[in-house]
């Protein structure tokens, strides 16, 4: 489920990985839906497989997949393997440090680097690198195994991250993120041209009940959480646009979900349908051009460009601005040239 695959056959000994106590006012809801809302990286199929295999129990008893959770129920999820240690293994991985003082540092993360250890990515992460280069970084409560982190960006998104080096810094920065007072600007290459060329997307987002890897929009506002993205077009290139997105909130995959909702998926964002030629002609030369651009930037064209916040100690407002990585700029140049000469 979260950390291990559910198996069809289980060993004699099981190790408890999750224990969840239902709220005293818990309404009757199917166990699979209940667990999907509380465990990341899990599908209903895996949960049901775990129930059939006896890996999911309620009040220490086996259940059926359509069991309805009741108030005070104790739900446990177990696996044949013991839980993974949350201790982070230090790894000598170079860091691109953009700024550093005694209280914090700004890292310019390359695309392809996972921010913290998690399912299928237990090593080679930014946190593994931080553990090697810095000792005794603070951790937010409930954020075991993620020293220094107060926010994160996706594996294939490049750009700026702030890392706390002291307890004072992590408390101050966490509050600023909670209050949505952090200034965060992303640049994205998206499919199509916008009309109007600037605006605000105020649409709830949340995990898709069909695919937990994906965040989707809930325009009716009946599900998900408030998500606000301010956008403006920096360069319109007929088939694609370079846009700036300023985050008012910072939900998981917020920009990617909002752009998908608006009909402008991020260029080469495979998870959100941007890895196909969504605009343009049917001619084979054009399709080959698009494929060549996908090879130039083999990931979603999204970059965390600026980061601004109040320094935890000096109280000075700091703003950092990063250059676009070479794969991003090369893709833009290719599109500029294409629309100029076709």
C-alpha positions in Angstrom: 0.0 0.0 0.0 2.1 3.0 1.2 5.5 1.4 1.4 5.2 -2.2 0.3 3.2 -4.1 -2.4 0.3 -6.2 -1.1 1.0 -9.9 -1.7 -1.3 -12.7 -2.5 0.2 -15.0 0.1 1.4 -13.9 3.5 4.0 -15.3 5.8 3.1 -16.5 9.3 4.3 -13.3 10.8 2.9 -9.9 9.9 4.2 -6.4 10.9 1.8 -3.6 11.5 2.5 -0.6 9.3 -0.6 1.6 9.9 -3.0 1.9 12.8 -6.0 4.3 12.3 -8.7 4.9 15.0 -12.0 6.1 13.5 -13.4 9.3 14.8 -16.2 9.2 17.5 -18.5 10.8 14.9 -17.3 8.7 12.0 -20.1 8.1 9.4 -20.6 4.7 7.9 -18.3 4.4 4.9 -16.8 1.5 3.1 -13.4 0.4 4.4 -11.7 0.7 1.0 -12.9 4.3 0.6 -11.9 5.1 4.2 -8.4 3.9 3.6 -8.0 5.5 0.2 -8.5 8.9 1.8 -5.9 8.3 4.5 -3.1 6.3 2.8 -1.0 7.8 -0.1 0.0 5.8 -3.1 -2.7 3.3 -2.7 -5.5 2.1 -5.0 -8.8 0.5 -4.2 -7.7 -2.7 -5.9 -4.7 -3.0 -3.6 -6.8 -2.3 -0.6 -9.3 -5.0 -1.5 -6.5 -7.4 -2.2 -5.1 -6.7 1.2 -8.5 -7.3 2.8 -8.8 -10.6 1.0 -5.3 -11.6 2.1 -6.1 -10.7 5.7 -3.7 -7.8 5.8 -6.4 -5.3 6.7 -8.2 -5.9 10.0 -10.8 -4.0 12.1 -10.7 -4.4 15.8 -8.2 -7.3 15.3 -10.7 -9.2 13.1 -10.8 -10.1 9.4 -13.4 -8.2 7.4 -15.0 -8.2 4.0 -14.4 -5.5 1.3 -17.8 -3.8 1.8 -17.4 -3.5 5.6 -18.6 -0.1 6.8 -16.3 1.7 9.2 -18.0 2.7 12.5 -17.0 5.2 15.2 -14.0 4.1 17.3 -13.1 1.3 15.0 -9.4 0.4 15.1 -8.1 -0.3 11.6 -4.7 -1.9 11.1 -2.8 -2.6 7.9 0.0 -5.1 8.1 2.7 -6.6 5.8 5.0 -9.6 5.9 8.0 -7.1 6.0 8.7 -4.9 9.0 8.1 -1.1 8.6 10.9 0.8 7.0 13.1 2.8 9.3 12.6 6.5 8.9 16.3 7.2 9.5 17.7 8.9 6.4 20.8 7.4 5.0 23.4 10.2 4.2 24.5 10.1 0.6 27.3 12.2 -1.0 25.2 13.8 -3.7 26.1 17.3 -4.9 23.8 20.1 -4.0 23.2 23.2 -6.1 23.0 25.7 -3.2 21.6 29.0 -4.4 21.9 30.8 -1.1 22.9 29.9 2.5 23.2 31.5 5.9 23.2 30.2 9.5 19.4 29.6 9.5 18.4 28.4 6.0 19.5 27.6 2.5 17.9 27.8 -0.9 18.5 24.8 -3.2 18.0 24.9 -6.9 16.7 21.3 -7.5 17.4 19.6 -10.9 14.6 17.9 -12.7 14.6 14.1 -12.0 15.6 14.4 -8.3 13.0 13.2 -5.8 12.8 15.5 -2.8 12.4 13.0 0.0 12.5 9.2 0.5 9.2 7.5 -0.2 7.7 4.4 -1.9 10.0 3.3 -4.8 12.5 6.1 -4.1 14.3 5.3 -0.9 17.7 6.7 -1.9 19.2 9.3 -4.2 16.9 12.0 -2.9 17.5 15.6 -1.9 17.0 14.7 1.7 19.6 12.0 1.4 22.0 14.7 0.1 21.0 17.1 2.9 21.7 14.4 5.5 25.3 14.1 4.2 26.1 17.8 3.9 24.3 19.0 7.1 24.0 17.5 10.5 21.0 17.8 12.9 18.6 19.5 10.6 15.2 20.1 12.3 12.1 18.2 11.5 8.5 19.4 11.5 6.2 17.4 13.8 4.8 14.3 12.0 7.4 14.7 9.2 9.8 12.0 10.3 12.5 11.2 7.8 12.3 14.6 6.1 14.8 16.8 8.0 14.8 20.5 6.9 11.8 20.3 4.7 8.9 22.7 4.9 7.7 22.2 1.3 8.5 20.2 -1.8 8.3 20.2 -5.5 7.6 17.2 -7.9 10.4 14.9 -9.0 10.4 16.2 -12.6 9.8 19.8 -11.7 13.0 21.9 -11.5 13.6 25.0 -9.3 13.9 26.6 -5.9 13.3 25.0 -2.5 13.9 26.6 0.9 15.5 24.3 3.6 15.4 25.1 7.3 18.6 24.7 9.3 17.3 25.6 12.8 14.2 25.0 14.8 13.4 28.7 14.7 13.7 28.7 10.9 11.5 25.7 10.4 8.8 27.0 12.7 8.8 30.5 11.0 8.8 29.1 7.5 6.2 26.5 8.2 3.9 29.3 9.5 4.4 31.4 6.4 3.5 28.4 4.2 0.5 27.8 6.3 -0.6 31.4 6.1 0.0 31.4 2.3 2.3 34.4 2.7 5.2 32.7 0.9 5.7 34.1 -2.6 6.1 31.3 -5.2 6.2 31.8 -8.9 6.5 29.0 -11.5 7.1 29.2 -15.2 5.4 26.6 -17.4 5.2 25.7 -21.1 1.6 24.7 -21.8 -0.4 23.6 -24.7 -2.5 26.2 -26.6 -3.0 30.0 -26.2 -5.0 31.6 -23.4 -7.9 34.0 -23.8 -7.8 36.1 -21.7 -4.0 36.1 -21.4 -4.1 36.6 -17.6 -6.5 35.6 -14.8 -7.1 33.6 -11.6 -8.1 29.9 -11.4 -10.0 29.4 -8.1 -11.1 25.8 -8.3 -10.8 23.1 -5.6 -8.4 20.3 -6.3 -8.0 16.9 -4.6 -6.8 13.3 -5.3 -8.7 11.5 -8.0 -10.8 8.6 -6.6 -9.9 6.6 -9.7 -6.1 7.2 -9.8 -4.5 8.3 -6.5 -1.4 9.5 -8.4 -3.4 12.3 -10.0 -4.9 15.5 -8.6 -8.1 16.6 -10.3 -10.3 19.7 -10.2 -13.6 19.8 -8.4 -15.3 22.9 -10.0 -18.5 22.5 -8.0 -16.5 23.0 -4.8 -18.1 20.0 -3.1 -14.8 18.0 -2.8 -11.1 18.7 -2.6 -9.5 21.7 -1.0 -9.3 25.4 -2.0 -6.7 26.0 -4.7 -5.9 29.4 -6.2 -3.5 30.0 -9.1 -2.9 33.4 -10.7 -1.5 33.1 -14.2 -0.3 35.4 -17.0 1.0 34.7 -20.5 4.6 35.6 -21.0 4.9 34.4 -24.6 2.2 33.0 -27.0 3.6 30.7 -29.7 0.4 29.7 -31.5 0.5 26.0 -30.4 2.0 26.5 -27.0 2.4 29.3 -24.4 5.0 30.2 -21.9 3.1 31.3 -18.7 3.9 32.5 -15.2 1.9 31.0 -12.4 1.8 32.6 -9.0 0.6 30.3 -6.2 -1.8 31.6 -3.6 -2.2 28.1 -2.2 0.2 25.2 -2.6 -1.8 22.0 -3.1 -0.2 18.8 -4.5 0.1 19.1 -8.3 -1.9 22.3 -8.1 -0.6 23.9 -11.3 -0.6 20.7 -13.3 -4.3 20.0 -12.3 -5.4 23.6 -12.9 -3.8 23.7 -16.3 -5.4 20.4 -17.2 -8.8 21.7 -16.0 -8.4 24.8 -18.2 -7.6 22.7 -21.3 -3.9 23.7 -21.3 -1.9 20.7 -19.9 1.7 21.3 -19.3 3.9 20.4 -22.2 5.1 16.8 -21.9 3.3 16.2 -18.6 2.6 12.5 -19.1 0.5 12.2 -16.0 -1.9 14.9 -17.1 -2.1 14.3 -20.8 0.4 16.8 -22.0 2.7 14.2 -23.7 0.7 14.3 -27.0 0.4 16.8 -29.7 -2.8 18.6 -28.4 -2.6 21.6 -30.7 -1.4 22.0 -34.3 -1.7 20.2 -37.6 -1.9 16.5 -38.5 1.1 16.7 -40.8 3.9 14.2 -40.1 6.5 16.9 -40.1 4.7 18.8 -37.3 4.3 15.6 -35.3 8.0 14.8 -35.7 8.8 18.3 -34.5 6.7 17.9 -31.4 8.3 14.5 -30.7 11.8 16.1 -31.0 10.7 18.8 -28.5 9.6 16.0 -26.1 13.1 14.5 -26.4 14.6 17.9 -25.6 12.6 18.3 -22.4 11.7 14.7 -21.4 9.6 15.8 -18.4 6.8 18.2 -17.6 7.9 21.8 -18.6 7.5 23.3 -15.1 10.1 25.3 -13.2 9.8 26.8 -9.7 11.4 30.1 -10.7 11.0 32.5 -7.7 10.7 32.2 -4.0 10.1 35.0 -1.5 9.6 35.0 2.2 10.4 36.9 5.4 13.7 35.8 6.9 13.0 34.0 10.3 15.7 36.1 12.2 16.4 39.3 10.3 12.7 39.8 9.3 13.9 41.1 6.0 11.9 40.0 2.9 14.0 37.9 0.7 13.2 37.1 -2.9 15.2 34.6 -5.0 15.0 34.2 -8.8 16.5 31.3 -10.8 17.3 30.9 -14.4 15.4 28.3 -16.5 17.3 25.1 -17.0 18.8 24.4 -20.4 16.2 21.8 -21.5 13.5 24.3 -20.8 15.1 27.2 -22.7 16.0 25.0 -25.7 12.4 23.8 -26.0 11.2 27.4 -26.0 13.7 28.4 -28.6 12.6 25.5 -30.8 9.0 26.6 -30.6 9.9 30.3 -31.3 11.8 29.3 -34.4 9.0 27.0 -35.6 6.2 29.6 -35.4 8.5 32.2 -37.0 9.3 30.2 -40.1 6.1 28.2 -40.6 
